[in-house]
């Protein structure tokens, strides 16, 4: 007989997750790590903030609805971690991102927040240097006055960008290359496997300014300890109290939130999609984008700090293609509203915390053994910014 013929077959990812959630709910495996302290300087220090901002600009950020850039000539302008960015779709179908700054004297080509269709060129309002939507410098008045700056080397500065899960992602620093497959890694493959591929569509978008440090927002969204209290009037009834199943994947995190309906499952579903009505899953893609899988859609938000105490927030509801024709507009709106009604409670508390940080009441914030994902996030931020503490 060959060795291993009677060994049990490996359990599927869905079965492994089922086992872990059951063990957590029974108390057999409580997912906990030692408690820690989060110094208030993490959220207040302007010098630390500048180091974080420089590091954030070298990592991906979800910035826009990919459907707004589907056709050649589509374009839009955004600020990404303080960097003005111009996104375009060229005639060859390629999605491109550039720093929205003229190579002559540095003026913005188009205003932040502007967008449009059918545009093949961008003209600087200062001296009319002109660029194609592929970033090439294609014209300028009195060209012979610039022998020291050939048009071939005066194109817009290009940034890495890619389309994933219905969103456009950008790295706000010009890099010679960027390994997108390595960045998204196994969690990206899992999200794709749930149906959120390149054809997914954004059904709702929201943009606003949050009056707190960007890390306070993520502290609130990487633990479920607060659900029973902060969300008692909204979503607390849906979930088991203070319960998560957690995976660290590099600097990314996956946090499974079991619903009370999980108890209706008598056996593992065949695939992860079979958990749609019984868990929510947070895919936190470090450093600043969070996607919450809710079965037939994802609610996502991305954070772009303006200063140490102010954050720009973009939120999207994303639907996979298989559900686009089977759900009504009111269905998407209802789910978008439900998500943001609860998340706004977290954002309001983060703003309240920001106001009290420099009061002297606390030298450090307290993370319990059940809030270990928050400290894991801060450890990643410290590595990102090159800090030891």
C-alpha positions as CSV (number, residue, x, y, z in Angstrom):
1,X,0.0,0.0,0.0
2,X,1.4,3.5,-0.9
3,X,2.2,5.7,2.0
4,X,-0.5,8.4,2.7
5,X,-3.3,6.6,0.9
6,X,-5.5,6.7,4.0
7,X,-4.6,10.3,4.9
8,X,-7.6,12.6,5.1
9,X,-8.1,15.0,2.2
10,X,-7.2,18.6,2.9
11,X,-10.2,20.7,3.8
12,X,-11.3,23.4,1.4
13,X,-10.8,27.1,2.3
14,X,-14.5,27.4,3.0
15,X,-14.4,24.3,5.3
16,X,-11.4,25.7,7.1
17,X,-13.1,29.0,7.7
18,X,-16.2,27.2,8.9
19,X,-14.1,25.3,11.4
20,X,-12.4,28.5,12.7
21,X,-15.7,30.4,13.1
22,X,-17.3,27.4,14.9
23,X,-14.2,27.2,17.2
24,X,-14.4,30.9,18.0
25,X,-18.1,30.9,18.7
26,X,-17.7,27.9,21.0
27,X,-14.9,29.5,22.9
28,X,-12.5,26.7,21.9
29,X,-10.3,29.2,20.0
30,X,-10.6,32.8,21.1
31,X,-8.5,34.9,18.7
32,X,-6.6,37.2,21.0
33,X,-3.1,38.6,21.4
34,X,-1.4,40.6,24.2
35,X,-2.9,44.0,24.9
36,X,-0.9,47.1,24.0
37,X,-0.7,50.9,24.2
38,X,-1.0,53.4,21.3
39,X,0.8,56.7,22.1
40,X,-1.3,59.8,21.3
41,X,1.8,61.1,19.4
42,X,0.9,58.7,16.7
43,X,-2.1,60.8,15.9
44,X,-0.8,64.3,16.7
45,X,2.8,64.7,15.8
46,X,3.2,66.8,12.6
47,X,6.7,65.5,11.9
48,X,5.5,61.9,12.2
49,X,2.6,62.8,9.9
50,X,4.9,64.1,7.3
51,X,7.0,60.8,7.4
52,X,3.7,58.8,7.1
53,X,2.6,60.9,4.2
54,X,5.8,60.5,2.3
55,X,5.5,56.7,2.8
56,X,1.8,56.6,1.9
57,X,2.6,58.1,-1.5
58,X,4.7,55.1,-2.4
59,X,1.9,52.6,-1.8
60,X,-1.4,52.0,-3.7
61,X,-4.6,53.9,-2.9
62,X,-8.1,53.3,-4.4
63,X,-9.0,56.7,-5.9
64,X,-11.9,56.5,-8.4
65,X,-14.7,54.6,-10.0
66,X,-13.2,52.7,-13.0
67,X,-16.5,53.1,-14.9
68,X,-15.8,56.8,-15.1
69,X,-12.8,56.0,-17.2
70,X,-14.1,53.3,-19.6
71,X,-14.0,55.0,-23.0
72,X,-11.0,56.5,-24.8
73,X,-10.9,60.2,-24.0
74,X,-12.4,59.8,-20.5
75,X,-10.5,61.7,-17.8
76,X,-10.7,62.9,-14.2
77,X,-8.5,64.8,-11.7
78,X,-8.1,63.8,-8.1
79,X,-5.8,64.5,-5.2
80,X,-4.0,61.4,-3.8
81,X,-2.3,62.0,-0.5
82,X,-1.8,65.6,-1.5
83,X,-0.5,64.8,-5.0
84,X,-2.6,66.2,-7.9
85,X,-3.3,63.3,-10.2
86,X,-4.8,63.2,-13.7
87,X,-6.3,59.9,-14.8
88,X,-6.9,59.3,-18.5
89,X,-8.0,56.5,-20.9
90,X,-5.9,56.6,-24.1
91,X,-7.1,55.6,-27.6
92,X,-5.2,52.3,-27.2
93,X,-7.5,51.5,-24.3
94,X,-4.7,51.9,-21.7
95,X,-5.6,53.5,-18.3
96,X,-2.9,56.1,-17.4
97,X,-2.2,58.2,-14.4
98,X,0.0,61.4,-14.3
99,X,0.9,64.1,-11.9
100,X,-1.4,66.9,-12.8
101,X,1.4,69.5,-13.2
102,X,2.7,71.2,-16.3
103,X,6.4,70.4,-17.0
104,X,7.0,74.1,-17.9
105,X,6.2,76.1,-14.8
106,X,4.2,73.7,-12.6
107,X,0.6,74.9,-13.1
108,X,-2.2,72.4,-12.8
109,X,-3.6,71.4,-16.2
110,X,-7.2,70.9,-14.9
111,X,-8.8,71.6,-11.5
112,X,-9.0,68.9,-8.9
113,X,-12.4,67.2,-9.0
114,X,-12.9,68.0,-12.7
115,X,-13.8,65.2,-15.2
116,X,-15.0,64.7,-18.7
117,X,-15.2,62.6,-21.8
118,X,-13.8,62.6,-25.4
119,X,-10.7,64.6,-24.6
120,X,-7.5,63.9,-26.5
121,X,-5.3,66.8,-25.2
122,X,-4.8,68.9,-22.1
123,X,-3.6,72.6,-22.4
124,X,-1.9,74.3,-19.6
125,X,-3.8,77.5,-18.8
126,X,-0.6,79.4,-18.1
127,X,1.5,79.2,-21.3
128,X,-0.5,76.7,-23.4
129,X,1.9,73.8,-23.2
130,X,-0.2,70.9,-24.6
131,X,-0.2,67.3,-23.7
132,X,-1.9,64.2,-25.2
133,X,-3.9,61.9,-23.0
134,X,-0.9,59.6,-23.1
135,X,1.1,62.3,-21.3
136,X,3.3,63.2,-24.3
137,X,4.1,66.9,-24.8
138,X,2.7,67.5,-28.2
139,X,2.9,71.3,-28.6
140,X,3.9,74.6,-27.1
141,X,4.1,78.2,-28.3
142,X,7.5,79.3,-29.5
143,X,9.0,75.9,-29.3
144,X,12.4,76.9,-30.5
145,X,12.9,78.9,-27.3
146,X,13.3,75.6,-25.4
147,X,16.2,73.7,-27.0
148,X,17.3,72.7,-23.5
149,X,13.9,71.1,-22.8
150,X,13.0,68.8,-25.8
151,X,9.4,67.9,-26.1
152,X,10.4,64.2,-26.0
153,X,11.6,64.6,-22.4
154,X,8.9,67.1,-21.3
155,X,5.9,64.8,-21.0
156,X,3.8,64.5,-17.9
157,X,5.2,62.5,-15.1
158,X,3.5,59.1,-15.1
159,X,2.4,57.2,-12.0
160,X,1.7,53.5,-11.6
161,X,-2.0,52.7,-11.8
162,X,-4.3,49.7,-12.3
163,X,-8.0,48.7,-12.4
164,X,-9.2,46.2,-9.8
165,X,-12.6,45.4,-8.2
166,X,-14.3,48.2,-10.1
167,X,-11.9,50.8,-8.8
168,X,-8.8,52.6,-10.1
169,X,-5.7,52.3,-7.9
170,X,-2.8,54.7,-8.0
171,X,0.7,55.0,-6.5
172,X,1.3,58.8,-6.0
173,X,5.0,58.6,-6.6
174,X,6.7,58.1,-9.9
175,X,8.3,54.7,-9.8
176,X,10.0,52.8,-12.7
177,X,7.7,49.8,-12.1
178,X,5.2,48.4,-9.5
179,X,4.3,44.8,-8.8
180,X,0.5,44.9,-8.6
181,X,0.1,41.2,-8.4
182,X,2.4,41.0,-5.4
183,X,0.7,43.9,-3.7
184,X,-2.8,42.5,-3.9
185,X,-1.5,38.9,-3.3
186,X,-3.8,36.2,-2.0
187,X,-6.5,38.6,-0.7
188,X,-6.8,40.1,-4.2
189,X,-7.2,36.6,-5.6
190,X,-9.9,35.8,-3.0
191,X,-11.8,39.0,-3.8
192,X,-11.7,38.2,-7.5
193,X,-12.9,34.7,-6.7
194,X,-16.0,36.2,-5.0
195,X,-16.9,37.8,-8.4
196,X,-15.4,41.2,-8.0
197,X,-13.3,41.3,-11.2
198,X,-12.5,44.0,-13.7
199,X,-16.2,44.2,-14.8
200,X,-17.5,45.0,-11.3
201,X,-19.3,48.3,-11.2
202,X,-19.6,51.1,-8.6
203,X,-23.2,51.7,-7.8
204,X,-22.8,54.5,-5.3
205,X,-20.0,57.0,-4.4
206,X,-19.5,59.4,-1.5
207,X,-16.7,61.9,-0.8
208,X,-16.3,63.9,2.4
209,X,-13.8,65.4,4.9
210,X,-13.3,63.7,8.2
211,X,-12.1,65.7,11.2
212,X,-9.6,63.2,12.6
213,X,-6.3,61.5,11.9
214,X,-6.6,58.8,9.3
215,X,-5.3,56.1,11.7
216,X,-8.1,56.7,14.2
217,X,-10.7,55.8,11.5
218,X,-8.9,52.5,10.9
219,X,-8.6,51.8,14.6
220,X,-12.4,51.9,14.7
221,X,-12.8,49.5,11.7
222,X,-10.4,46.8,12.6
223,X,-12.2,45.5,15.7
224,X,-15.7,44.5,16.7
225,X,-15.5,45.2,20.4
226,X,-17.4,48.4,19.9
227,X,-20.3,47.0,17.9
228,X,-22.6,46.3,20.9
229,X,-22.2,49.8,22.1
230,X,-21.4,52.2,19.3
231,X,-23.8,50.4,16.9
232,X,-26.5,49.3,19.4
233,X,-29.2,51.1,17.4
234,X,-28.0,50.1,13.9
235,X,-26.2,46.8,13.2
236,X,-25.2,45.3,16.6
237,X,-28.1,42.9,16.6
238,X,-26.8,41.2,13.4
239,X,-23.4,40.1,14.9
240,X,-21.9,38.1,17.6
241,X,-20.5,40.3,20.3
242,X,-16.7,41.0,20.3
243,X,-15.9,38.2,17.9
244,X,-13.5,38.1,14.9
245,X,-11.6,35.5,12.9
246,X,-8.4,37.2,11.8
247,X,-5.6,36.7,9.3
248,X,-2.6,38.8,8.7
249,X,-1.3,38.6,5.1
250,X,1.8,40.7,5.0
251,X,0.7,44.1,6.0
252,X,-2.9,43.4,4.7
253,X,-5.5,41.9,7.0
254,X,-8.7,39.8,6.6
255,X,-11.2,40.1,9.4
256,X,-14.2,37.8,9.4
257,X,-17.2,39.1,11.4
258,X,-19.6,36.2,12.2
259,X,-23.3,37.0,12.1
260,X,-25.8,35.4,14.4
261,X,-27.3,33.7,11.3
262,X,-24.0,31.7,11.1
263,X,-25.6,29.2,13.6
264,X,-28.0,28.2,10.8
265,X,-25.1,26.5,8.9
266,X,-25.0,22.9,9.8
267,X,-22.1,22.1,7.5
268,X,-19.5,24.1,5.5
269,X,-20.7,25.6,2.2
270,X,-18.9,24.5,-0.9
271,X,-17.3,27.9,-1.5
272,X,-16.6,31.1,0.3
273,X,-19.6,32.6,-1.5
274,X,-21.8,30.3,0.5
275,X,-21.1,32.3,3.6
276,X,-22.8,35.4,2.0
277,X,-25.6,35.6,4.5
278,X,-23.7,34.5,7.6
279,X,-20.5,36.6,7.7
280,X,-19.2,39.9,6.7
281,X,-15.5,40.0,5.7
282,X,-13.2,43.1,6.0
283,X,-10.4,43.1,3.5
284,X,-8.0,45.8,4.7
285,X,-5.5,46.5,2.0
286,X,-2.7,48.4,3.6
287,X,-2.2,51.2,4.0
288,X,-5.5,52.9,3.6
289,X,-8.2,51.1,1.7
290,X,-10.9,48.9,3.3
291,X,-13.3,46.7,1.5
292,X,-16.2,45.1,3.4
293,X,-17.7,42.1,1.6
294,X,-21.4,41.7,2.2
295,X,-22.3,38.9,-0.1
296,X,-23.6,40.4,-3.3
297,X,-21.7,43.7,-3.0
298,X,-18.7,45.4,-1.4
299,X,-18.8,48.6,0.6
300,X,-15.4,50.2,0.4
301,X,-13.6,53.4,1.6
302,X,-10.2,54.8,1.1
303,X,-8.5,57.4,3.3
304,X,-6.2,60.2,2.1
305,X,-4.8,62.4,5.0
306,X,-4.9,66.1,4.4
307,X,-3.0,66.9,7.7
308,X,-2.5,65.2,11.0
309,X,-6.1,65.9,12.1
310,X,-8.0,65.9,8.8
311,X,-8.7,63.1,6.3
312,X,-10.3,63.0,2.9
313,X,-12.6,60.0,2.5
314,X,-14.0,58.3,-0.6
315,X,-16.6,55.6,-0.3
316,X,-18.0,53.3,-2.9
317,X,-20.6,50.5,-3.2
318,X,-19.3,47.9,-5.7
319,X,-21.4,45.2,-7.3
320,X,-20.1,42.2,-9.3
321,X,-21.4,41.8,-12.8
322,X,-23.6,38.7,-12.0
323,X,-25.8,40.9,-9.8
324,X,-25.9,44.1,-11.8
325,X,-29.2,43.1,-13.6
326,X,-30.9,41.3,-10.7
327,X,-31.0,44.1,-8.1
328,X,-33.0,47.3,-8.2
329,X,-31.5,50.8,-7.8
330,X,-33.4,51.1,-4.5
331,X,-31.7,47.9,-3.3
332,X,-28.2,49.3,-3.8
333,X,-29.3,52.6,-2.2
334,X,-30.7,50.8,0.9
335,X,-27.5,48.9,1.4
336,X,-25.3,51.9,0.9
337,X,-27.3,53.9,3.4
338,X,-27.3,51.1,5.9
339,X,-23.5,50.8,5.7
340,X,-22.9,54.5,6.0
341,X,-25.4,55.0,8.8
342,X,-23.2,52.6,10.9
343,X,-19.8,53.8,9.7
344,X,-20.8,57.4,10.3
345,X,-21.1,56.4,14.0
346,X,-17.5,55.3,13.9
347,X,-16.3,58.4,12.1
348,X,-18.1,60.7,14.6
349,X,-16.4,58.9,17.5
350,X,-13.0,59.2,15.8
351,X,-13.6,63.0,15.5
352,X,-14.5,63.1,19.2
353,X,-11.3,61.2,20.0
354,X,-9.3,63.6,17.9
355,X,-10.6,66.6,19.9
356,X,-9.6,64.9,23.2
357,X,-6.2,63.6,22.2
358,X,-4.1,66.6,23.3
359,X,-6.2,67.2,26.5
360,X,-3.6,65.3,28.7
361,X,-6.2,62.7,29.8
362,X,-4.2,60.0,28.1
363,X,-0.6,59.6,27.1
364,X,-1.5,56.5,25.2
365,X,-4.7,54.8,24.0
366,X,-5.4,51.3,25.3
367,X,-5.8,48.3,23.0
368,X,-7.2,45.2,24.6
369,X,-6.3,41.6,23.8
370,X,-9.4,41.6,21.5
371,X,-8.2,44.7,19.6
372,X,-4.9,43.2,18.4
373,X,-5.7,44.0,14.7
374,X,-5.3,47.7,15.6
375,X,-1.8,47.2,17.0
376,X,-0.9,45.1,14.0
377,X,-1.9,47.9,11.7
378,X,0.2,50.4,13.7
379,X,3.2,48.1,13.5
380,X,2.8,48.1,9.7
381,X,2.6,51.9,9.7
382,X,5.7,52.2,11.8
383,X,7.6,49.9,9.3
384,X,6.2,51.9,6.4
385,X,7.4,55.2,7.8
386,X,10.7,53.7,9.0
387,X,10.1,54.2,12.7
388,X,11.0,51.9,15.5
389,X,8.2,52.8,18.0
